[in-house]
Amino acid sequence: MGSSFGALFRITTFGESHGPGLGVVIDGCPPRLALDVAQVQAELDRRRPGQSRLVTQRKESDQVEILSGLSEGRTLGTPIAMMIRNQDARSKDYEEISHAYRPSHADYTYDAKYGIRAIAGGGRASARETAGRVAAGAVAQQVLATFGVEIVAWVDEVWGIKATVDDTTVTRAGVDINDLRCPDPVAAATMIERIEKARKDGDSVGGVIRCVARGVPAGWGEPVFDKLEADLAKAMLSIPAVKGVENGSGFAGTLMTGSEHNDLFERRPDGRIGTRTNHSGGIQGGISNGEPITLRIAFKPTATIMRPQATVDASGAPAVLAPKGRHDPCVLPRAVPIVEAMTALVLVDHCLRQQARAIPGH
Ligand SMILES: Cc1cc2nc3c(=O)[nH]c(=O)nc-3n(C[C@H](O)[C@H](O)[C@H](O)COP(=O)(O)O)c2cc1C
């Protein structure tokens, strides 16, 4: 249970961190799309470990193999299966956690649920699982591009240091100017110092990723339980280490009055109805209003740190854990393409739902 996501563009991810491989099956991708596989690989390269000194040094090339659903570069409309083989698993680094639970990781809860777990590498709780999501998200982004939708995420805050970024103009090229994926070079330099300090201290830090989806037309989303922001929140909270999500003004809106917060409508020069401000974050009543969809996503500091920590074993007896292994001192730089992928998976699903309603000639 729990490994599938989406209604009309439905993905299922599979695989453990230290198993032979992992990947994704997409069911419901529209046929006849000229799929740019290099673009899928490029997104996986942005997520993969070992990219820079700011992230885990596990060496994985994360080469995608497409097993089905494509013919002569075009989607067939049948399931697209994509697989990535694991290459650099060092399972002996995980011997210690076989008998003691890592604080704030998933070791205890997986044991409580299943009574068995893939100990090495954290099994499916490892962020390696998200490689499948990123591959599927890259396909979703290519479908969305045909509708003029563009998604950009970036590291906006690390350990209290905030970037200044204009979400109406920020580009992916601007985000990728540094290893951190923060398009504000001044704030990025301080954030990088903080991450390096945490790494040297055997510690970890968290922060905030912001994401914008531009070009989403008015009318995507569903009322009530499948409200667009509800699906986006679920998508974001399903990413490992995410602890909070805001859409539009988010919690800051609680400090405003209605007259300050309301987004007044106006007619744009192209005749389209728009809003003067975007506190709604592009969604009203669970349905997109044509303005950019904006999200802020809170990531906790990485659970596995390189310091001895008090814990207990499966019997509850006290233990001290001094983890080995390779871990991200801050998960945010690698989480940027994951946030974009999950945003794309929600939007493509709602795009197809809206297409399913169209009656030719009406
Ligand atoms: C890109 C990315 C990389 C991560 N790297 C690590 C890591 O190296 N070590 C670790 O303990 N947790 C890491 N995590 C987080 C864990 O997977 C996550 O905290 C764990 O599964 C428990 O789930 P929860 O934090 O959502 O409760 C990473 C998360 C992401 C998104």
The ligand as a MOL file (V3000), in Angstrom:
LIG
                    3D

  0  0  0     0  0            999 V3000
M  V30 BEGIN CTAB
M  V30 COUNTS 31 33 0 0 0
M  V30 BEGIN ATOM
M  V30 1 C 16.9810 14.4150 -1.1620 0
M  V30 2 C 16.8940 13.8030 0.1970 0
M  V30 3 C 18.0200 13.2310 0.7550 0
M  V30 4 C 17.9840 12.6540 2.0230 0
M  V30 5 N 19.1430 12.1530 2.5610 0
M  V30 6 C 19.1140 11.6470 3.8120 0
M  V30 7 C 20.3120 11.1380 4.4130 0
M  V30 8 O 21.3820 11.1660 3.8030 0
M  V30 9 N 20.2270 10.6400 5.6690 0
M  V30 10 C 19.0580 10.6210 6.3840 0
M  V30 11 O 19.0370 10.1900 7.5110 0
M  V30 12 N 17.9160 11.1030 5.8490 0
M  V30 13 C 17.9220 11.5980 4.5850 0
M  V30 14 N 16.7480 12.0690 4.0270 0
M  V30 15 C 15.5100 12.0410 4.8140 0
M  V30 16 C 15.0150 10.6460 5.1800 0
M  V30 17 O 14.7800 9.8780 4.0240 0
M  V30 18 C 13.7430 10.7940 6.0430 0
M  V30 19 O 13.9570 11.6950 7.0590 0
M  V30 20 C 13.3290 9.4750 6.6490 0
M  V30 21 O 12.8320 8.6290 5.6480 0
M  V30 22 C 12.2180 9.6160 7.7050 0
M  V30 23 O 11.0820 10.1620 7.1150 0
M  V30 24 P 10.4490 11.5470 7.6100 0
M  V30 25 O 11.6100 12.4750 7.8640 0
M  V30 26 O 9.6250 12.0130 6.4510 0
M  V30 27 O 9.6860 11.2630 8.8490 0
M  V30 28 C 16.7670 12.6430 2.7470 0
M  V30 29 C 15.6160 13.2080 2.1780 0
M  V30 30 C 15.6720 13.7940 0.9200 0
M  V30 31 C 14.4470 14.4330 0.3390 0
M  V30 END ATOM
M  V30 BEGIN BOND
M  V30 1 1 1 2
M  V30 2 1 2 3
M  V30 3 2 2 30
M  V30 4 2 3 4
M  V30 5 1 4 5
M  V30 6 1 4 28
M  V30 7 2 5 6
M  V30 8 1 6 7
M  V30 9 1 6 13
M  V30 10 2 7 8
M  V30 11 1 7 9
M  V30 12 1 9 10
M  V30 13 2 10 11
M  V30 14 1 10 12
M  V30 15 2 12 13
M  V30 16 1 13 14
M  V30 17 1 14 15
M  V30 18 1 14 28
M  V30 19 1 15 16
M  V30 20 1 16 17
M  V30 21 1 16 18
M  V30 22 1 18 19
M  V30 23 1 18 20
M  V30 24 1 20 21
M  V30 25 1 20 22
M  V30 26 1 22 23
M  V30 27 1 23 24
M  V30 28 2 24 25
M  V30 29 1 24 26
M  V30 30 1 24 27
M  V30 31 2 28 29
M  V30 32 1 29 30
M  V30 33 1 30 31
M  V30 END BOND
M  V30 END CTAB
M  END
